[in-house]
């Protein structure tokens, strides 16, 4: 693995390219965050999500795209975006 252990044993990944959301028309890239909740044993685990929110008078709806960072990295590798 190309990562080192971080908080509570979750891997710390280095730089990862952030793509646009695959589920909505938002132009900004996904955001990379780390869980702060202790339930479910995921404290400190990194994830990506879309921050698209409904906007009055516009067609854009709130987007619920979420993916654990390790799964996101694997999807980038599969589609050739990342080695």
RODO-2510 file (C-alpha; in nm, 4 decimals, decimal comma):
residues 83
     n   res          X          Y          Z
     1     x     0,0000     0,0000     0,0000
     2     x     0,1184     0,3528    -0,0741
     3     x    -0,0288     0,4979     0,2413
     4     x     0,0664     0,5137     0,6064
     5     x    -0,1541     0,4595     0,9070
     6     x    -0,3355     0,7618     1,0404
     7     x    -0,5948     0,8196     1,3083
     8     x    -0,7239     0,4907     1,4540
     9     x    -0,5418     0,2865     1,1905
    10     x    -0,7101     0,4368     0,8827
    11     x    -0,4605     0,4938     0,6010
    12     x    -0,3390     0,8466     0,5300
    13     x    -0,3356     0,8969     0,1560
    14     x    -0,1159     1,1513    -0,0167
    15     x    -0,2378     1,3870    -0,2871
    16     x    -0,5401     1,2549    -0,4763
    17     x    -0,6936     1,4267    -0,7817
    18     x    -1,0471     1,5443    -0,7105
    19     x    -1,2829     1,5090    -1,0047
    20     x    -1,6213     1,6624    -1,0692
    21     x    -1,9173     1,4798    -0,9209
    22     x    -2,0254     1,1866    -1,1379
    23     x    -2,3865     1,2246    -1,0195
    24     x    -2,4685     1,5931    -1,0821
    25     x    -2,3914     1,8963    -1,2981
    26     x    -2,1856     2,0845    -1,0364
    27     x    -1,8696     2,2315    -1,1916
    28     x    -1,6592     2,2364    -0,8739
    29     x    -1,4666     1,9213    -0,7782
    30     x    -1,5617     1,6859    -0,4997
    31     x    -1,4334     1,7741    -0,1535
    32     x    -1,2072     1,5516     0,0579
    33     x    -1,2958     1,5267     0,4261
    34     x    -1,2287     1,3103     0,7327
    35     x    -1,4969     1,1665     0,9616
    36     x    -1,5246     1,3177     1,3067
    37     x    -1,7998     1,0903     1,4381
    38     x    -1,6944     0,7992     1,6567
    39     x    -1,9871     0,5663     1,5876
    40     x    -1,9475     0,2750     1,3424
    41     x    -1,5684     0,2664     1,3878
    42     x    -1,5016     0,5151     1,1066
    43     x    -1,3497     0,7979     1,3127
    44     x    -1,0655     0,9548     1,1146
    45     x    -1,1511     0,7772     0,7885
    46     x    -1,1256     0,9943     0,4758
    47     x    -1,3995     1,0310     0,2158
    48     x    -1,5026     1,2443    -0,0808
    49     x    -1,8439     1,4012    -0,1292
    50     x    -2,0292     1,6465    -0,3455
    51     x    -2,1247     1,9751    -0,1855
    52     x    -2,3977     2,0612    -0,4337
    53     x    -2,6952     2,2142    -0,2563
    54     x    -3,0367     2,3063    -0,3892
    55     x    -3,0454     2,6626    -0,5185
    56     x    -3,3686     2,8641    -0,5345
    57     x    -3,4757     2,9305    -0,8919
    58     x    -3,2223     2,6861    -1,0384
    59     x    -3,2524     2,3265    -1,1544
    60     x    -2,9594     2,2095    -0,9393
    61     x    -3,0748     1,9808    -0,6583
    62     x    -2,8892     1,8725    -0,3467
    63     x    -2,6528     1,5921    -0,4416
    64     x    -2,5835     1,3071    -0,1992
    65     x    -2,2725     1,1654    -0,3695
    66     x    -2,0388     1,0083    -0,1092
    67     x    -1,7520     0,7625    -0,1425
    68     x    -1,4861     0,6424     0,1000
    69     x    -1,1462     0,7684    -0,0166
    70     x    -0,9993     0,4199    -0,0660
    71     x    -1,2955     0,3301    -0,2924
    72     x    -1,2616     0,6623    -0,4790
    73     x    -0,8890     0,5999    -0,5382
    74     x    -0,9691     0,2531    -0,6710
    75     x    -1,2304     0,3986    -0,9086
    76     x    -0,9711     0,6524    -1,0332
    77     x    -0,7264     0,3681    -1,0963
    78     x    -0,9880     0,1640    -1,2815
    79     x    -1,0805     0,4497    -1,5146
    80     x    -0,7151     0,5457    -1,5768
    81     x    -0,7222     0,8824    -1,3965
    82     x    -0,4651     0,7687    -1,1390
    83     x    -0,1870     0,5080    -1,1367
***
